[in-house]
Amino acid sequence: MKILALSDTHGKHAHIPKEWMVPADVLVHAGDVSNVGRTVEIIDFLDWFSSQPHKHKIFIAGNHDWGFQENHDVITRIVRDYGNIIYLQDSEVVIDGVKFYGSPWQPDFFNWAFNLPRGEKLQAKWDMIPEDTDVLITHGPPRNILDFVARGSGYGENVGCADLEDTVLTKLPILKLNIFGHIHYSAGALVKQNKLFVNAAVLNEQYAIANKPVILDI
């Protein structure tokens, strides 16, 4: 199965070069489809996303996508009306025998959407992930995995979720791939314990389009 992964387009999806949207069996977007999650922004993204030629299209919300948290029933009804898009929020879908699970939560970050305190409340979300998940889509990264943020000359920190790190490395035995974004500074790919981790953020820290969507084989 070929997967094309991207994240953190923040309303600039229409400006992604068409040649970057290469063929794949599944197109995955790991959240922050909008700037502040207004319905008009979300519909604009959905129009673009649904028009992509990929047979299967999956996305989750991110911390900027307030509509999915504050107006959940209305927004998810709009998504369903498109008919060819799959939205995951603490839920799963199986495509050609591959189980995808998506979750938008991340540690508290400037009081944005889908924020929870580190520890018990976040762990409760990660405990919902089925053990037989093949591809995990989260908005934020695990701790110490493509989660570094520069804070100044010679200084920075890893800001990912330690409980998610423990979950993906010790509690999901057949996990092949974790796709996420959120931390624009650390876009890229990393293999750890035979699992592939991809920070698929398209925009850089200045919110300019800088990184191609990532093509993956699983």
Residue frames relative to the residue before (quaternion, step in Angstrom):
aa qw qx qy qz dx dy dz
M 1.0000 0.0000 0.0000 0.0000 0.00 0.00 0.00
K 0.2305 -0.7535 0.6025 0.1269 3.55 -0.99 0.90
I 0.0994 -0.7817 0.6154 0.0198 3.55 -0.95 0.98
L 0.1576 -0.7413 0.6431 0.1099 3.57 -1.02 0.83
A 0.0949 -0.8369 0.5389 -0.0131 3.57 -0.50 1.24
L 0.1092 0.7603 -0.6370 0.0648 3.53 -1.09 0.82
S 0.0631 -0.7862 0.6145 0.0172 3.55 -1.28 0.34
D 0.8430 0.2495 -0.1281 0.4591 3.54 -1.37 0.14
T 0.2134 0.7755 -0.5563 0.2087 3.53 0.57 1.21
H 0.1788 -0.8554 0.4787 0.0841 3.60 1.29 -0.29
G 0.7648 -0.3959 0.2004 0.4672 3.58 0.84 0.97
K 0.6368 0.5435 -0.3289 0.4369 3.60 1.27 -0.07
H 0.2514 0.8199 -0.4847 0.1722 3.58 1.25 0.36
A 0.6661 0.5271 -0.3120 0.4255 3.58 0.94 -0.84
H 0.6729 0.4946 -0.2939 0.4650 3.60 1.22 -0.37
I 0.4566 0.6525 -0.4719 0.3783 3.59 1.25 0.05
P 0.4951 -0.6691 0.4505 0.3230 3.63 -0.70 0.97
K 0.5287 -0.6633 0.4248 0.3163 3.58 -0.83 0.96
E 0.6405 0.5396 -0.3364 0.4307 3.57 1.05 -0.69
W 0.5872 0.5617 -0.3753 0.4459 3.59 1.23 -0.25
M 0.6614 0.4990 -0.3033 0.4707 3.60 1.15 -0.54
V 0.0200 -0.8617 0.5058 -0.0354 3.51 0.61 1.25
P 0.6483 -0.5319 0.3646 0.4048 3.61 -1.18 0.43
A 0.1445 0.7473 -0.6401 0.1050 3.54 -1.18 0.71
D 0.5836 -0.5766 0.4357 0.3703 3.54 -1.24 0.34
V 0.8017 0.1110 -0.0205 0.5870 3.56 1.02 -0.85
L 0.1908 -0.7440 0.6317 0.1048 3.55 -1.00 0.93
V 0.0673 -0.8120 0.5796 -0.0143 3.57 -0.72 1.11
H 0.0654 -0.7610 0.6446 0.0317 3.56 -0.99 0.92
A 0.2602 -0.8252 0.4918 0.0970 3.57 -0.64 1.18
G 0.7807 -0.4203 0.1812 0.4254 3.58 0.99 0.81
D 0.7219 0.3139 -0.3722 0.4917 3.49 -1.40 0.52
V 0.1105 0.8057 -0.5599 0.1583 3.50 0.66 1.22
S 0.7779 0.2727 -0.1096 0.5554 3.58 1.24 -0.52
N 0.5869 -0.5592 0.4408 0.3854 3.55 -1.32 -0.10
V 0.8197 -0.0061 0.0292 0.5719 3.59 0.83 -0.97
G 0.5743 -0.6637 0.3509 0.3266 3.57 1.23 0.31
R 0.2986 0.7403 -0.5429 0.2608 3.59 1.09 0.59
T 0.6278 -0.5675 0.3702 0.3831 3.58 -1.07 0.69
V 0.6506 0.5232 -0.3286 0.4416 3.59 0.92 -0.82
E 0.6325 0.5197 -0.3270 0.4722 3.59 1.06 -0.71
I 0.6729 0.5024 -0.2995 0.4529 3.54 0.90 -0.94
I 0.6476 0.5082 -0.3230 0.4670 3.60 0.95 -0.80
D 0.6205 0.5345 -0.3460 0.4578 3.58 1.00 -0.75
F 0.6481 0.4938 -0.3152 0.4866 3.58 1.00 -0.80
L 0.6697 0.5124 -0.3116 0.4381 3.58 0.84 -0.94
D 0.6018 0.5484 -0.3553 0.4592 3.60 1.05 -0.70
W 0.6846 0.4739 -0.2745 0.4811 3.55 0.91 -0.93
F 0.6797 0.5075 -0.2981 0.4378 3.57 0.80 -1.03
S 0.6876 0.4890 -0.2902 0.4515 3.58 0.87 -0.91
S 0.6523 0.5296 -0.3110 0.4443 3.60 1.18 -0.54
Q 0.5131 0.6447 -0.4278 0.3716 3.60 1.21 -0.23
P 0.5189 -0.7102 0.3903 0.2720 3.60 -0.93 0.87
H 0.4668 0.6962 -0.4445 0.3160 3.61 1.21 -0.15
K 0.5589 -0.6507 0.4065 0.3145 3.55 -0.91 0.95
H 0.7917 0.1525 -0.0629 0.5882 3.57 0.93 -0.91
K 0.0513 -0.7999 0.5976 -0.0179 3.57 -0.89 0.98
I 0.0222 -0.8069 0.5867 -0.0642 3.56 -0.61 1.25
F 0.1110 0.7857 -0.6081 0.0250 3.58 -1.06 0.67
I 0.2226 -0.7168 0.6379 0.1724 3.50 -1.41 0.29
A 0.5297 -0.5936 0.4875 0.3598 3.56 -1.33 0.11
G 0.2398 -0.7429 0.6032 0.1635 3.52 -1.36 0.26
N 0.7510 -0.4252 0.2590 0.4338 3.55 -1.27 -0.02
H 0.6496 0.4956 -0.3278 0.4742 3.62 1.20 -0.28
D 0.6498 0.5724 -0.2972 0.4023 3.57 1.22 -0.45
W 0.0919 -0.8684 0.4863 0.0301 3.54 0.72 1.18
G 0.5916 0.6164 -0.3757 0.3592 3.60 0.96 -0.74
F 0.6671 0.5153 -0.3053 0.4429 3.56 1.02 -0.77
Q 0.6876 0.4270 -0.2835 0.5143 3.59 1.21 -0.35
E 0.7643 0.3992 -0.2136 0.4592 3.59 0.76 -1.00
N 0.7886 0.1918 -0.0762 0.5793 3.60 1.12 -0.63
H 0.0391 0.8915 -0.4512 0.0129 3.50 1.18 0.83
D 0.7039 0.4852 -0.3004 0.4229 3.60 0.67 -1.02
V 0.6712 0.4940 -0.3012 0.4635 3.58 0.92 -0.89
I 0.6919 0.4844 -0.2903 0.4499 3.58 0.82 -0.98
T 0.6853 0.4686 -0.3092 0.4639 3.61 0.85 -0.84
R 0.5874 0.5421 -0.3725 0.4716 3.61 1.15 -0.47
I 0.6224 0.5234 -0.3345 0.4762 3.58 1.03 -0.76
V 0.6355 0.5259 -0.3301 0.4588 3.59 0.95 -0.87
R 0.6703 0.5116 -0.3072 0.4411 3.60 0.85 -0.94
D 0.6155 0.5790 -0.3463 0.4073 3.58 1.06 -0.70
Y 0.5923 0.5723 -0.3725 0.4277 3.60 1.16 -0.46
G 0.3318 -0.8151 0.4298 0.2020 3.57 1.14 -0.56
N 0.7876 0.2804 -0.1576 0.5256 3.61 1.15 -0.39
I 0.6145 0.5005 -0.3401 0.5061 3.57 1.28 0.48
I 0.1959 -0.7614 0.6082 0.1093 3.56 -1.05 0.81
Y 0.1128 -0.7704 0.6257 0.0473 3.57 -0.78 1.09
L 0.1198 -0.7969 0.5905 0.0428 3.56 -0.82 1.04
Q 0.0981 0.7534 -0.6459 0.0739 3.54 -0.96 0.96
D 0.7801 -0.2072 0.0643 0.5868 3.54 -0.07 1.35
S 0.6012 0.5219 -0.3489 0.4945 3.53 0.96 0.96
E 0.3457 -0.7554 0.5375 0.1447 3.55 -1.32 0.33
V 0.0447 -0.7470 0.6585 0.0797 3.50 -1.37 0.23
V 0.2426 -0.7568 0.5905 0.1408 3.56 -1.08 0.75
I 0.0311 -0.7886 0.6132 -0.0354 3.55 -0.79 1.12
D 0.8375 -0.1023 0.0260 0.5362 3.56 -0.64 1.15
G 0.7438 -0.4358 0.2122 0.4603 3.55 0.92 0.94
V 0.6181 0.5175 -0.3416 0.4832 3.60 1.30 0.01
K 0.2517 -0.7866 0.5483 0.1317 3.57 -0.69 1.09
F 0.1336 -0.7625 0.6323 0.0302 3.54 -0.80 1.17
Y 0.0298 -0.7749 0.6312 0.0137 3.57 -1.03 0.84
G 0.0953 -0.8296 0.5499 0.0202 3.57 -0.87 0.94
S 0.0303 0.7901 -0.6100 0.0525 3.55 -1.06 0.85
P 0.3314 -0.7961 0.4773 0.1692 3.63 -0.74 1.02
W 0.5287 0.7024 -0.3890 0.2751 3.61 1.19 -0.35
Q 0.0448 0.7745 -0.6306 0.0242 3.53 -1.27 0.52
P 0.6580 -0.5090 0.3537 0.4275 3.62 -1.19 0.33
D 0.7023 -0.4757 0.3332 0.4116 3.56 -1.21 0.64
F 0.0817 0.7895 -0.5952 0.1256 3.55 -0.82 1.10
F 0.8159 -0.2713 0.1337 0.4927 3.58 -0.15 1.32
N 0.6042 -0.6261 0.3479 0.3492 3.59 1.01 0.84
W 0.3258 0.7304 -0.5257 0.2897 3.56 0.96 0.91
A 0.7254 -0.4333 0.3127 0.4339 3.57 -1.32 -0.08
F 0.8483 0.1835 -0.1442 0.4752 3.54 -1.32 0.49
N 0.3896 0.6921 -0.4955 0.3517 3.55 1.03 0.90
L 0.0124 0.7726 -0.6347 0.0125 3.55 -1.10 0.76
P 0.5757 -0.5742 0.4359 0.3858 3.60 -1.13 0.48
R 0.5440 -0.5848 0.4836 0.3582 3.54 -1.15 0.62
G 0.6786 0.4843 -0.3524 0.4252 3.54 -1.11 0.66
E 0.8886 -0.0528 0.0127 0.4555 3.53 -1.14 -0.76
K 0.7020 0.4790 -0.2965 0.4357 3.61 0.80 -0.94
L 0.6611 0.4674 -0.3134 0.4963 3.59 1.00 -0.73
Q 0.6293 0.5444 -0.3437 0.4352 3.58 0.94 -0.81
A 0.6053 0.5607 -0.3545 0.4399 3.59 1.06 -0.70
K 0.6399 0.4998 -0.3246 0.4851 3.60 1.07 -0.66
W 0.6802 0.4758 -0.3035 0.4678 3.60 0.88 -0.87
D 0.6073 0.5594 -0.3573 0.4365 3.62 1.10 -0.55
M 0.6012 0.5701 -0.3519 0.4356 3.59 1.23 -0.33
I 0.5478 0.6269 -0.4034 0.3798 3.60 1.20 -0.40
P 0.4321 -0.7086 0.4855 0.2748 3.62 -0.69 1.00
E 0.5548 -0.6338 0.4313 0.3233 3.57 -1.04 0.80
D 0.7195 0.4368 -0.2571 0.4749 3.59 1.11 -0.56
T 0.2999 0.7560 -0.5177 0.2655 3.58 1.17 0.60
D 0.2870 -0.7560 0.5688 0.1501 3.56 -0.96 0.95
V 0.7950 0.0971 -0.0145 0.5986 3.58 0.95 -0.96
L 0.1298 -0.7897 0.5985 0.0355 3.56 -0.66 1.16
I 0.1144 -0.7687 0.6278 0.0444 3.55 -0.92 1.00
T 0.0678 0.7731 -0.6255 0.0808 3.57 -0.62 1.16
H 0.5016 -0.6346 0.4609 0.3650 3.58 -1.09 0.42
G 0.7718 0.3018 -0.1649 0.5348 3.56 0.90 -0.90
P 0.5240 -0.6553 0.4549 0.2985 3.57 -1.23 0.46
P 0.5404 -0.5379 0.5063 0.4028 3.54 -1.30 0.14
R 0.6307 -0.5246 0.4115 0.3972 3.56 -1.25 0.40
N 0.8529 0.1663 -0.1444 0.4733 3.56 -1.10 0.83
I 0.6685 0.4327 -0.3094 0.5197 3.60 1.22 0.33
L 0.8158 -0.2332 0.1150 0.5166 3.59 -0.26 1.29
D 0.5139 0.6453 -0.3951 0.4042 3.56 1.04 0.89
F 0.4233 0.7274 -0.4520 0.2957 3.59 1.24 0.29
V 0.0875 -0.7695 0.6320 0.0279 3.53 -1.06 0.89
A 0.3527 -0.7202 0.5568 0.2166 3.58 -0.82 0.98
R 0.1779 -0.8057 0.5598 0.0758 3.57 -0.90 0.95
G 0.7785 -0.1506 0.1163 0.5981 3.56 1.25 -0.14
S 0.7403 -0.3989 0.2799 0.4631 3.55 -1.27 0.06
G 0.8599 0.0433 -0.0715 0.5035 3.54 -0.63 1.18
Y 0.7187 0.3992 -0.2436 0.5145 3.58 1.23 0.19
G 0.2067 0.7544 -0.6068 0.1409 3.53 -1.11 0.76
E 0.2090 -0.7803 0.5735 0.1362 3.54 -1.27 -0.08
N 0.4331 -0.6469 0.5594 0.2847 3.52 -1.33 0.41
V 0.1420 -0.8540 0.5004 0.0092 3.56 -0.55 1.18
G 0.4342 0.7187 -0.4524 0.3004 3.59 1.24 0.11
C 0.6114 -0.5772 0.4196 0.3419 3.53 -1.37 0.15
A 0.3978 -0.7368 0.4994 0.2224 3.58 -0.65 1.14
D 0.6418 0.5165 -0.3310 0.4602 3.60 1.03 -0.69
L 0.6270 0.5036 -0.3390 0.4882 3.58 1.08 -0.63
E 0.6014 0.5542 -0.3538 0.4538 3.58 1.03 -0.75
D 0.6753 0.4844 -0.2957 0.4710 3.57 0.85 -0.95
T 0.6490 0.5342 -0.3193 0.4375 3.58 0.98 -0.83
V 0.7340 0.4361 -0.2628 0.4494 3.58 0.72 -1.00
L 0.7221 0.4495 -0.2573 0.4586 3.59 1.06 -0.65
T 0.8162 0.2713 -0.1260 0.4944 3.61 1.07 -0.57
K 0.7756 0.3898 -0.1850 0.4607 3.61 1.11 -0.52
L 0.7010 0.3862 -0.2566 0.5419 3.60 1.26 -0.07
P 0.1925 -0.8739 0.4315 0.1146 3.58 0.39 1.25
I 0.7754 0.3247 -0.2013 0.5027 3.62 1.01 -0.62
L 0.3325 0.7623 -0.5007 0.2400 3.59 1.25 0.17
K 0.2176 -0.7875 0.5684 0.0969 3.55 -0.88 1.01
L 0.8293 0.0656 0.0785 0.5494 3.54 0.93 -0.95
N 0.0630 -0.7474 0.6602 0.0401 3.56 -1.11 0.85
I 0.1123 -0.7848 0.6093 0.0155 3.55 -0.64 1.22
F 0.1327 0.7804 -0.5997 0.1172 3.59 -0.92 0.92
G 0.2080 -0.7466 0.6096 0.1663 3.57 -1.32 -0.22
H 0.4041 0.7732 -0.4576 0.1716 3.54 -0.62 -1.30
I 0.7768 0.2420 -0.1381 0.5648 3.60 0.79 -0.99
H 0.2701 -0.8187 0.4857 0.1444 3.55 0.12 1.33
Y 0.6182 0.6009 -0.3383 0.3772 3.56 1.01 -0.84
S 0.7881 0.3567 -0.1515 0.4782 3.59 1.04 -0.76
A 0.1847 0.7947 -0.5536 0.1671 3.60 1.04 0.68
G 0.4580 0.6600 -0.5034 0.3183 3.55 -1.00 0.84
A 0.4317 -0.6800 0.5295 0.2662 3.56 -1.30 -0.30
L 0.0257 -0.7896 0.6120 -0.0371 3.53 -1.17 0.71
V 0.2210 -0.7447 0.6124 0.1468 3.57 -1.07 0.78
K 0.0736 0.7792 -0.6166 0.0853 3.55 -0.89 0.99
Q 0.8350 -0.0386 -0.0353 0.5478 3.55 -0.76 1.11
N 0.6740 -0.5361 0.2680 0.4318 3.54 0.95 1.02
K 0.5914 0.5135 -0.3857 0.4877 3.57 1.20 0.50
L 0.3438 -0.7489 0.5353 0.1853 3.55 -0.99 0.88
F 0.1070 -0.7782 0.6184 0.0249 3.55 -0.89 1.03
V 0.0436 -0.8137 0.5788 -0.0307 3.57 -0.80 1.05
N 0.1594 -0.7247 0.6654 0.0814 3.53 -0.84 1.09
A 0.1163 -0.8658 0.4866 -0.0074 3.53 -0.13 1.38
A 0.2306 0.7972 -0.5259 0.1863 3.61 1.16 0.53
V 0.3190 -0.7615 0.5405 0.1618 3.56 -0.77 1.06
L 0.7309 0.3897 -0.2315 0.5102 3.59 1.02 -0.77
N 0.4128 -0.6760 0.5439 0.2772 3.54 -1.19 0.56
E 0.7470 -0.4110 0.2675 0.4489 3.58 -1.26 -0.11
Q 0.6559 0.4697 -0.3049 0.5062 3.58 1.26 -0.30
Y 0.4620 -0.7140 0.4037 0.3374 3.58 1.38 0.22
A 0.4456 0.6250 -0.4922 0.4106 3.54 1.05 0.87
I 0.5305 -0.6121 0.4738 0.3456 3.56 -1.10 0.68
A 0.0518 0.8446 -0.5220 0.1076 3.55 -0.53 1.21
N 0.7945 0.2870 -0.1221 0.5211 3.58 1.06 -0.67
K 0.4486 -0.6855 0.5081 0.2660 3.55 -0.97 0.88
P 0.5487 -0.5337 0.5025 0.4021 3.58 -1.19 0.41
V 0.4052 -0.7390 0.5007 0.1973 3.57 -1.10 0.78
I 0.2513 -0.7573 0.5870 0.1368 3.57 -0.87 1.01
L 0.0568 -0.8232 0.5626 -0.0513 3.55 -0.76 1.11
D 0.1965 -0.7462 0.6239 0.1238 3.54 -1.19 0.66
I 0.0327 0.7907 -0.6112 0.0146 3.56 -0.85 0.94
